[in-house]
Amino acid sequence: MFLADLPSCTLTVRAVAPDSDMITSYDQEHFLTYARLIDAERSGVEWREAATEILRCNVEQDPERTHRCWKSHLARAHWLVKGPA
């Protein structure tokens, strides 16, 4: 899959992405992470693979927490692209 070809990210990912109505320093540090999540979604990559490869989460250890992490970061990525409503 294409994810294996991307450079790995050494940033620490929070359990849940920020929920601020402003761009945070965390967002700025994770722009590449957000871009990779959107790219993976558009390419049809299954959420478990994206969470493992992009967010470096252990899906097997805690699938519910991992899904929340992936979902919140993907939602934040879309918010950044679309801007506030």
Secondary structure, DSSP 8 states (H G I E B T S, - for coil): -GGGGS----S---SS----SS--HHHHHTHHHHHHHHHHHHTT--HHHHHHHTS---TTT-HHHHHHHHHHHHHHHHHHHH---
